[in-house]
Structure formats: C-alpha cells, structure tokens
C-alpha cells in the first residue's frame, strides 16, 4: 500500500526542475519575440521612408539629383540618401533611395525609374 500513496520527494523535485527549465525557456522566447517585433517595426518604417522619397523624386518635374535628408516616421528621424544613375532607356534615370541607420548601414532600399514626360 505504501507504494501507491503518491509521489516521492525526488519525483516532485525532478518534475519541478523540468517545469522550471520549460518556464525559463518560454520567458527567453518571449524576450526574443519582442526584440524581433521591434526590429520588424523599424524595418517597416524605413521601407515607408524609402518608398516616399523615391516616389517624390519620380513625380518631380525636374530630373532627380543625388541628395540626402531626414524624414520623420513613427517616433524617430530617418536618414536617407538618394542616388541617381542612367536608366535602361535613353531619357530615363534610375533613382535609388537608401535609408541608413545610425551605424551607417542600409536598413531599407527602394528604386524607381524616372523618365522625361
């Protein structure tokens, strides 16, 4: 009868240790998930800034020129640079806009083709 009375102290301690390891793993996973969400949010804002600047350059009446600037999106200022190169056809130019982080790395890029109307 004594063997059927319940769990031993060792069995309970092993079960608690396993549960504790699983809980710690889930908490770490939550932290990684939050960090990934913040990174994705930043990349999305950077992509929006790149698209906005490329569209503005494409819709301009004058030929685009290489320029740099800053734009507010979300809660921060984003640095961007516009580069211009010859397009595939005569009278066209390829506009490339890079959004740059504080370390100088490109976060997002967009390209548009400008042509004489």
C-alpha positions, -999 to +999 in steps of 0.1 A: +000+000+000+028+024+007+040+023-030+005+036-041+004+065-016+017+092-040+049+107-054+082+106-036+100+138-028+126+130-055+099+127-082+084+160-072+118+178-073+125+164-107+091+175-120+096+210-106+131+212-122+117+202-156+088+227-152+113+254-142+135+249-172+105+250-195+093+282-179+127+298-183+128+288-220+094+303-226+104+336-209+135+338-230+115+331-262+091+359-252+121+383-250+134+373-284+100+377-299+096+412-286+131+422-299+122+408-333+089+427-334+108+459-327+133+452-355+105+445-379+087+477-370+119+497-376+124+480-410+088+487-420+092+524-411+125+525-431+108+509-461+080+535-460+105+564-459+124+549-488+092+545-509+081+580-500+114+596-511+116+575-543+080+584-553+087+621-546+117+620-568+099+601-595+070+625-596+091+656-597+090+678-628+128+682-629+154+654-633+164+639-600+197+647-584+217+630-557+206+643-523+204+633-487+179+642-460+159+632-429+123+623-426+101+617-395+083+584-395+070+568-364+088+582-333+122+588-349+140+607-377+153+585-405+184+595-426+181+587-463+203+593-494+191+594-530+215+582-557+208+587-594+222+566-623+214+563-660+183+542-667+180+514-692+165+536-719+175+570-733+159+598-713+155+577-681+172+577-648+173+551-621+165+566-587+178+546-557+169+557-521+187+541-492+175+546-456+205+545-432+207+537-395+230+555-370+258+530-378+257+538-415+242+505-426+214+504-451+181+493-435+158+497-465+162+505-502+137+514-529+142+521-566+122+539-592+126+548-628+123+585-638+117+595-674+112+627-693+075+633-698 
